[in-house]
Amino acid sequence: MLKFFRNIFGSDANSKHVAPPTISEIELKTIRELNVDAAISAHENWKVRLGTFLAGKSTEDLRPEIICFDNRCDLGKWLHGSAKEQLGKYTSFQQLVAEHKSFHYHASNVVSLTQAGKIEDAEKLLDSSFKMSSERVIKFLRDLS
């Protein structure tokens, strides 16, 4: 868990002597509110869902105007709720929020492009920007556990 908070401190060569931040009991409790494994699984599953949608085999009603909101999934509710209040001061948390927002933005655009018949563009986005955002969100989440 401290890895999540150390990321920003360990990234600067001059910061080797900086002690990792002390995490309060309230912050630890806030982190434990999130089911990290479920959040990782849900976000990993989006690539499959979007791939199925791209292939025209999805039975889901995927709407870009809904997917674009990063505060409606369980992780988003946590990020924009109690976690923001308790952890918002940490750079790593801010980076997770930004990357999660990017994840939803790219997922929404994959659906929009697919609906517009721009399958090749949607596939490129799925395999580039979406994939990178997804990997970053998952890395941040793993660092939390």
C-alpha positions as a Markdown table, in Angstrom:
| # | Residue | x | y | z |
|---|---|---|---|---|
| 1 | Met | 0.0 | 0.0 | 0.0 |
| 2 | Leu | 2.8 | 2.4 | 0.8 |
| 3 | Lys | 4.1 | 1.9 | -2.8 |
| 4 | Phe | 1.1 | 3.9 | -4.0 |
| 5 | Phe | 2.2 | 6.8 | -1.8 |
| 6 | Arg | 5.9 | 6.4 | -2.4 |
| 7 | Asn | 5.6 | 6.5 | -6.2 |
| 8 | Ile | 5.9 | 10.2 | -6.3 |
| 9 | Phe | 8.6 | 10.4 | -3.7 |
| 10 | Gly | 10.8 | 7.8 | -5.4 |
| 11 | Ser | 10.6 | 9.2 | -8.9 |
| 12 | Asp | 13.1 | 12.0 | -8.3 |
| 13 | Ala | 16.8 | 11.1 | -8.0 |
| 14 | Asn | 17.2 | 13.9 | -5.4 |
| 15 | Ser | 14.5 | 12.5 | -3.2 |
| 16 | Lys | 16.3 | 9.4 | -2.0 |
| 17 | His | 16.5 | 10.9 | 1.5 |
| 18 | Val | 12.8 | 11.9 | 1.7 |
| 19 | Ala | 10.9 | 9.7 | 4.1 |
| 20 | Pro | 7.7 | 8.2 | 2.8 |
| 21 | Pro | 4.5 | 9.9 | 4.0 |
| 22 | Thr | 2.9 | 8.8 | 7.2 |
| 23 | Ile | -0.6 | 7.5 | 6.5 |
| 24 | Ser | -3.2 | 8.2 | 9.1 |
| 25 | Glu | -5.7 | 5.6 | 10.4 |
| 26 | Ile | -8.5 | 7.4 | 8.7 |
| 27 | Glu | -6.6 | 7.3 | 5.4 |
| 28 | Leu | -6.0 | 3.6 | 5.8 |
| 29 | Lys | -9.6 | 3.0 | 6.6 |
| 30 | Thr | -10.6 | 4.9 | 3.5 |
| 31 | Ile | -8.3 | 2.8 | 1.3 |
| 32 | Arg | -9.7 | -0.4 | 2.8 |
| 33 | Glu | -13.2 | 0.7 | 1.8 |
| 34 | Leu | -12.3 | -0.1 | -1.8 |
| 35 | Asn | -12.4 | -3.6 | -3.0 |
| 36 | Val | -9.2 | -3.3 | -5.1 |
| 37 | Asp | -9.5 | -6.7 | -6.7 |
| 38 | Ala | -13.0 | -6.0 | -7.8 |
| 39 | Ala | -12.0 | -2.6 | -9.2 |
| 40 | Ile | -9.1 | -4.2 | -11.2 |
| 41 | Ser | -11.4 | -6.9 | -12.5 |
| 42 | Ala | -14.1 | -4.5 | -13.5 |
| 43 | His | -11.7 | -2.3 | -15.4 |
| 44 | Glu | -9.8 | -5.2 | -17.0 |
| 45 | Asn | -13.2 | -6.5 | -18.2 |
| 46 | Trp | -13.8 | -3.3 | -20.2 |
| 47 | Lys | -11.3 | -4.3 | -22.9 |
| 48 | Val | -13.3 | -7.5 | -23.4 |
| 49 | Arg | -16.6 | -5.7 | -23.4 |
| 50 | Leu | -15.4 | -3.1 | -25.9 |
| 51 | Gly | -13.8 | -5.8 | -28.1 |
| 52 | Thr | -17.1 | -7.6 | -28.2 |
| 53 | Phe | -18.9 | -4.4 | -29.0 |
| 54 | Leu | -16.5 | -3.7 | -31.8 |
| 55 | Ala | -17.1 | -7.1 | -33.2 |
| 56 | Gly | -20.8 | -6.5 | -33.3 |
| 57 | Lys | -21.4 | -9.4 | -30.9 |
| 58 | Ser | -22.4 | -7.4 | -27.8 |
| 59 | Thr | -25.9 | -7.5 | -26.3 |
| 60 | Glu | -25.0 | -4.6 | -24.0 |
| 61 | Asp | -26.5 | -1.2 | -24.5 |
| 62 | Leu | -23.2 | 0.8 | -24.3 |
| 63 | Arg | -23.8 | 4.5 | -24.5 |
| 64 | Pro | -20.8 | 6.9 | -24.8 |
| 65 | Glu | -22.7 | 9.7 | -23.1 |
| 66 | Ile | -22.9 | 7.5 | -20.0 |
| 67 | Ile | -19.5 | 5.7 | -20.2 |
| 68 | Cys | -17.7 | 9.0 | -20.3 |
| 69 | Phe | -18.6 | 9.7 | -16.6 |
| 70 | Asp | -15.8 | 8.6 | -14.3 |
| 71 | Asn | -17.9 | 8.9 | -11.2 |
| 72 | Arg | -20.5 | 6.3 | -11.8 |
| 73 | Cys | -18.6 | 3.0 | -11.5 |
| 74 | Asp | -17.7 | 1.7 | -8.0 |
| 75 | Leu | -14.1 | 3.0 | -8.3 |
| 76 | Gly | -15.3 | 6.4 | -9.5 |
| 77 | Lys | -17.8 | 6.7 | -6.6 |
| 78 | Trp | -14.9 | 5.9 | -4.2 |
| 79 | Leu | -12.5 | 8.3 | -6.0 |
| 80 | His | -14.9 | 11.2 | -6.0 |
| 81 | Gly | -16.3 | 10.4 | -2.5 |
| 82 | Ser | -14.6 | 9.5 | 0.7 |
| 83 | Ala | -11.3 | 8.9 | -1.0 |
| 84 | Lys | -11.1 | 12.4 | -2.4 |
| 85 | Glu | -11.7 | 13.9 | 1.0 |
| 86 | Gln | -9.0 | 11.8 | 2.7 |
| 87 | Leu | -6.5 | 11.1 | 0.0 |
| 88 | Gly | -6.9 | 14.0 | -2.4 |
| 89 | Lys | -3.7 | 15.7 | -1.2 |
| 90 | Tyr | -1.5 | 12.9 | -2.5 |
| 91 | Thr | -0.1 | 13.2 | -6.0 |
| 92 | Ser | -0.4 | 9.5 | -6.7 |
| 93 | Phe | -4.1 | 9.8 | -5.8 |
| 94 | Gln | -4.5 | 12.8 | -8.1 |
| 95 | Gln | -2.8 | 10.8 | -10.9 |
| 96 | Leu | -5.1 | 7.8 | -10.4 |
| 97 | Val | -8.2 | 10.1 | -10.6 |
| 98 | Ala | -6.8 | 11.7 | -13.8 |
| 99 | Glu | -6.0 | 8.3 | -15.4 |
| 100 | His | -9.4 | 6.9 | -14.4 |
| 101 | Lys | -11.0 | 9.9 | -16.1 |
| 102 | Ser | -8.9 | 9.3 | -19.2 |
| 103 | Phe | -9.9 | 5.6 | -19.1 |
| 104 | His | -13.6 | 6.5 | -19.3 |
| 105 | Tyr | -13.0 | 9.1 | -22.0 |
| 106 | His | -11.2 | 6.6 | -24.2 |
| 107 | Ala | -13.8 | 3.8 | -23.6 |
| 108 | Ser | -16.5 | 6.3 | -24.5 |
| 109 | Asn | -14.7 | 7.2 | -27.7 |
| 110 | Val | -14.3 | 3.6 | -28.7 |
| 111 | Val | -18.1 | 3.2 | -28.5 |
| 112 | Ser | -18.7 | 6.5 | -30.3 |
| 113 | Leu | -16.3 | 5.5 | -33.2 |
| 114 | Thr | -17.9 | 2.1 | -33.4 |
| 115 | Gln | -21.4 | 3.5 | -33.6 |
| 116 | Ala | -20.2 | 5.9 | -36.3 |
| 117 | Gly | -18.9 | 2.9 | -38.4 |
| 118 | Lys | -15.3 | 3.9 | -37.8 |
| 119 | Ile | -14.2 | 0.4 | -36.7 |
| 120 | Glu | -10.6 | 0.7 | -37.7 |
| 121 | Asp | -10.2 | 4.0 | -35.7 |
| 122 | Ala | -12.0 | 2.4 | -32.7 |
| 123 | Glu | -9.7 | -0.6 | -32.8 |
| 124 | Lys | -6.6 | 1.7 | -32.9 |
| 125 | Leu | -7.9 | 3.6 | -29.9 |
| 126 | Leu | -8.7 | 0.4 | -28.0 |
| 127 | Asp | -5.2 | -0.9 | -28.6 |
| 128 | Ser | -3.4 | 2.4 | -27.9 |
| 129 | Ser | -4.7 | 5.1 | -25.6 |
| 130 | Phe | -7.4 | 3.0 | -24.0 |
| 131 | Lys | -5.0 | 0.2 | -23.3 |
| 132 | Met | -2.4 | 2.6 | -21.8 |
| 133 | Ser | -5.0 | 4.3 | -19.5 |
| 134 | Ser | -6.3 | 0.9 | -18.5 |
| 135 | Glu | -2.8 | -0.4 | -17.6 |
| 136 | Arg | -2.0 | 2.8 | -15.6 |
| 137 | Val | -5.3 | 2.6 | -13.6 |
| 138 | Ile | -4.6 | -1.1 | -12.8 |
| 139 | Lys | -1.0 | -0.3 | -11.8 |
| 140 | Phe | -2.2 | 2.4 | -9.4 |
| 141 | Leu | -4.8 | 0.0 | -8.0 |
| 142 | Arg | -2.3 | -2.7 | -7.5 |
| 143 | Asp | 0.0 | -0.3 | -5.7 |
| 144 | Leu | -2.9 | 0.4 | -3.3 |
| 145 | Ser | -3.2 | -3.3 | -2.2 |
